[in-house]
Amino acid sequence: MFEAVPSADVYFLKHIIHDWNDTQAIQILTTIREHAPDDAQLVLIEHVLPESSSPHFASLYDMQMIVWTNGRERTPGEYASLLEQSGWEYNETTFDENDLLGAVKATTMPC
């Protein structure tokens, strides 16, 4: 599992990382980074939790992911941590707290 990835300029993953716990998510992102060229970009489309503890509809998805897959929804800060631990440079998360989906963007870190 998580062994081979083709080289690409942009990696686009939608609703993938939320299926996995942090250890497995880091493994997936690290495998992609190991095969990515030095100028690659990564875009994750996921349900994004707000940094605040205010009620948010994505919290329901978070509970479902915990029960169904042992994964979870994450905040922008949590995505930044996963990306940095796996060799990516976190750029930004674009989302509106009134929407469910956000785009988490990263680029390759120099090795």
N, C-alpha and C positions, 0 to 999 in steps of 0.2 A: 504494500500500500504506500502511496505517496512516493513513488520511485522515479518516474520519468516524466519530463515536461519538455515540449519542444521550445526552442528558442523563439522569442517574439519581441516586437517593439513595445507592445502593450498587452498586459494580462488583465482580463476583465472577468471577475467572478461575481456572480449574482446568487445570493442566498446560499452560499457555500460555507463560509467561515462560522456562521451562527449554528451550524450543525455539530460543531466540535468543541470540546473543552479547550482550555488555554494551551495545554501541552501539545495536543494534536493540531490545533490551529497554527501554532508556531512551527511544527514539523511541516505542515503543508506550505506555509509561506516561505520557510527556509528552503525547501526543495525547489520551489519556483525561483527563488533568488539565485540558487546555485546554477540554474540553467539560463538565467536571464542575462542578456548583454548589459554592459556597463551603463547604457543610457536608456534602459527600459523603464516603463511606467506600470503601475499597478492601480487598478480601480476596483474597489469592493462596493457592491450595491447590497446594502443590508438594512434591516430595521435598526435605527439608531436611537438609543436611549438618551435623554437629556442628561447633562452633568448634574442638574439639580434633582432633588427627590420628589419633584412635583409629579402629580399623576400624569401618565402618558399611556396612550393606547398600546405602544410597543411593549409595555410591561406585561401585557397579556401574552404576547408572543414569547417573551422571555420565560415565563412560567411554562408555556407549552414546550419550548426547546429543552428546558431542564428535564421535564418529564419524559419526552419522546426520544431525545437523542443524547442527553447528557451535555448538550451544547448550551449556548446562551446568547442573548442579545447583549450588546456592549455600548458603552459611552464613547465619545470621540477620544477621550484620554485612554481608555482601555484598548481601543484599536491602535492608538499611537504606540503604546507599550508593546503590544504584540508585534507590530511592524518593526520596531527598533530592535527587538530581541531576535528577529529573524533576518536582519541584514537590509532592511528597507528604511528609507528616510521618509518619515511621515510628513506630508505636505499640508493637508487640510481635510476637514470633513464638511461637506456641503449638505445641509439639510435644514428644513424649517420644522420647528417643534410641532407644528400643526399637521405635518405630513408623516407618513410611516417610514418611507424609505429615504436613505441618504447615500451619498457617494463619498467613500473614504479614499483619498488619493495619496499615493506614495511614489517615490522614485528610488532607483538603486543607490545604495550607499557605496562610496568607493571602498574597494576591498583592501 
